[in-house]
Amino acid sequence: MPCTHRFENQLIPNWEIEHLFIGTFNPSWDLNNAVQADYFYGRVRNNFWCILPRVFGGDNLKHCDLVRKLEYIQHHKIGITDLITKVINAEITNETDISRLTTGFSDNVLNGYRLEFNLENIKNLISRNIKIIKGVYLTRSTLNGINQIADGWNDIERFCKKNNIHTEKLGTPANYRGGCIVKSNDWSGKILR
């Protein structure tokens, strides 16, 4: 059974978008009874919900409930999605697949799999918001060694450039290499340029 995206029914926001943040993949498989993310970037080790209000204004949302997070991004016209919708050739009965997809969440492990991408849906979302969208951002700064993901982002980036939409690769919001303050300063410089 393929591993689908944890938020497969929420991959395309239905509100107006000025800023679109794109990640890679969040597996739907249970993580050995670990606390699951309630929404994109919702793991404890992730600072996205701390960085975002430092860039766009407001209080830290890292420990807020999903309702508050959704209110915030809708109010600020922020959309969140991922490039990948499904890991096609993964098997929930295969211990190696389970371990690779649910431990550490490294994008590098996705290299060995066939992936289903969300590219057309993302481009349609951008097109629906073409008159107001200010930027599209990948929440990872490097794409070295992850060719399928790089190809997907390059497709989105070409589409945006063709439509004069600003794109950036942002440093990962994961809780390492600088933390919330350093990363929010970096993100602000790239987003609010």
C-alpha positions as semicolon CSV with decimal commas, in nm:
position;residue;x (nm);y (nm);z (nm)
1;M;0,000;0,000;0,000
2;P;0,154;0,335;-0,100
3;C;0,230;0,595;0,164
4;T;0,002;0,893;0,109
5;H;0,047;1,243;0,240
6;R;-0,076;1,295;0,597
7;F;-0,277;1,600;0,487
8;E;-0,377;1,479;0,142
9;N;-0,719;1,645;0,173
10;Q;-0,563;1,978;0,275
11;L;-0,288;2,007;0,014
12;I;-0,460;2,288;-0,174
13;P;-0,586;2,582;0,036
14;N;-0,925;2,722;-0,064
15;W;-0,861;3,083;0,045
16;E;-0,682;3,369;-0,134
17;I;-0,304;3,333;-0,132
18;E;-0,039;3,605;-0,143
19;H;0,244;3,387;-0,012
20;L;0,273;3,014;-0,080
21;F;0,508;2,794;0,123
22;I;0,596;2,458;-0,029
23;G;0,750;2,168;0,160
24;T;0,823;1,817;0,042
25;F;0,627;1,536;0,211
26;N;0,464;1,432;0,539
27;P;0,390;1,057;0,559
28;S;0,049;0,937;0,672
29;W;0,186;0,625;0,837
30;D;0,177;0,610;1,218
31;L;0,510;0,685;1,377
32;N;0,511;0,426;1,653
33;N;0,258;0,621;1,859
34;A;0,460;0,943;1,840
35;V;0,275;1,272;1,862
36;Q;0,166;1,350;1,508
37;A;0,173;1,689;1,340
38;D;-0,169;1,855;1,345
39;Y;-0,094;2,041;1,021
40;F;0,199;2,124;0,795
41;Y;0,521;2,189;0,990
42;G;0,347;2,088;1,312
43;R;0,613;1,865;1,463
44;V;0,770;1,983;1,789
45;R;1,114;2,004;1,628
46;N;0,989;2,246;1,363
47;N;1,002;2,624;1,404
48;F;0,778;2,720;1,110
49;W;0,501;2,844;1,341
50;C;0,752;3,052;1,535
51;I;0,920;3,195;1,223
52;L;0,599;3,286;1,038
53;P;0,468;3,544;1,292
54;R;0,815;3,697;1,319
55;V;0,803;3,757;0,942
56;F;0,438;3,859;0,900
57;G;0,361;3,990;1,251
58;G;0,184;3,841;1,550
59;D;0,249;3,609;1,840
60;N;0,439;3,282;1,827
61;L;0,202;3,007;1,706
62;K;0,425;2,707;1,772
63;H;0,220;2,579;2,064
64;C;-0,120;2,703;1,943
65;D;-0,402;2,478;1,831
66;L;-0,486;2,414;1,467
67;V;-0,782;2,654;1,467
68;R;-0,555;2,944;1,565
69;K;-0,294;2,849;1,305
70;L;-0,555;2,829;1,029
71;E;-0,706;3,163;1,130
72;Y;-0,361;3,320;1,115
73;I;-0,264;3,193;0,769
74;Q;-0,605;3,270;0,621
75;H;-0,596;3,623;0,764
76;H;-0,246;3,679;0,624
77;K;-0,330;3,507;0,292
78;I;-0,066;3,241;0,339
79;G;-0,093;2,900;0,178
80;I;0,098;2,585;0,266
81;T;0,137;2,275;0,054
82;D;0,388;2,003;-0,036
83;L;0,546;1,890;-0,361
84;I;0,477;1,519;-0,308
85;T;0,135;1,358;-0,258
86;K;0,234;0,993;-0,241
87;V;0,525;0,751;-0,221
88;I;0,398;0,499;-0,472
89;N;0,621;0,195;-0,425
90;A;0,636;0,195;-0,045
91;E;0,472;-0,086;0,151
92;I;0,331;-0,045;0,501
93;T;0,419;-0,411;0,565
94;N;0,786;-0,347;0,485
95;E;0,982;-0,253;0,800
96;T;1,253;-0,083;0,592
97;D;0,998;0,142;0,421
98;I;0,834;0,226;0,753
99;S;1,167;0,314;0,910
100;R;1,292;0,516;0,611
101;L;0,972;0,720;0,575
102;T;0,893;0,781;0,942
103;T;1,232;0,825;1,109
104;G;1,413;1,155;1,071
105;F;1,203;1,271;0,774
106;S;1,502;1,316;0,546
107;D;1,417;1,403;0,188
108;N;1,719;1,201;0,075
109;V;1,540;0,873;0,155
110;L;1,280;0,961;-0,108
111;N;1,540;0,911;-0,384
112;G;1,482;0,538;-0,383
113;Y;1,108;0,565;-0,441
114;R;0,863;0,646;-0,719
115;L;0,685;0,966;-0,617
116;E;0,353;1,118;-0,713
117;F;0,381;1,495;-0,734
118;N;0,138;1,778;-0,664
119;L;0,277;2,005;-0,937
120;E;-0,033;2,064;-1,149
121;N;-0,246;2,137;-0,843
122;I;0,015;2,384;-0,718
123;K;0,031;2,559;-1,056
124;N;-0,350;2,576;-1,065
125;L;-0,350;2,727;-0,714
126;I;-0,096;2,988;-0,822
127;S;-0,301;3,062;-1,135
128;R;-0,617;3,114;-0,929
129;N;-0,429;3,372;-0,723
130;I;-0,220;3,519;-1,006
131;K;-0,338;3,877;-0,947
132;I;-0,242;3,887;-0,579
133;I;0,034;3,632;-0,524
134;K;0,362;3,791;-0,415
135;G;0,586;3,490;-0,372
136;V;0,629;3,114;-0,374
137;Y;0,884;2,964;-0,134
138;L;1,040;2,621;-0,100
139;T;1,119;2,549;0,266
140;R;1,456;2,396;0,197
141;S;1,763;2,583;0,082
142;T;1,946;2,309;-0,107
143;L;1,837;2,044;-0,350
144;N;2,168;1,863;-0,390
145;G;2,129;1,489;-0,426
146;I;1,747;1,486;-0,434
147;N;1,687;1,499;-0,807
148;Q;1,316;1,418;-0,817
149;I;1,239;1,694;-0,567
150;A;1,474;1,933;-0,747
151;D;1,297;1,861;-1,076
152;G;0,958;1,925;-0,914
153;W;1,069;2,256;-0,762
154;N;1,235;2,362;-1,089
155;D;0,903;2,305;-1,268
156;I;0,721;2,527;-1,016
157;E;0,997;2,788;-1,035
158;R;0,983;2,802;-1,418
159;F;0,605;2,843;-1,401
160;C;0,641;3,129;-1,151
161;K;0,915;3,305;-1,349
162;K;0,700;3,285;-1,662
163;N;0,429;3,466;-1,464
164;N;0,666;3,716;-1,296
165;I;0,618;3,566;-0,948
166;H;0,904;3,586;-0,701
167;T;1,045;3,251;-0,582
168;E;1,294;3,168;-0,309
169;K;1,446;2,867;-0,141
170;L;1,431;2,928;0,234
171;G;1,635;2,761;0,504
172;T;1,456;2,467;0,659
173;P;1,234;2,562;0,953
174;A;1,349;2,248;1,137
175;N;1,494;2,321;1,480
176;Y;1,861;2,326;1,391
177;R;2,110;2,557;1,216
178;G;2,009;2,885;1,372
179;G;1,672;2,847;1,538
180;C;1,371;3,071;1,512
181;I;1,532;3,416;1,536
182;V;1,815;3,356;1,288
183;K;1,584;3,187;1,039
184;S;1,310;3,449;1,069
185;N;1,565;3,720;0,988
186;D;1,680;3,523;0,683
187;W;1,322;3,453;0,571
188;S;1,220;3,818;0,619
189;G;1,503;3,933;0,394
190;K;1,392;3,696;0,119
191;I;1,013;3,729;0,155
192;L;0,969;4,097;0,239
193;R;1,236;4,223;-0,001
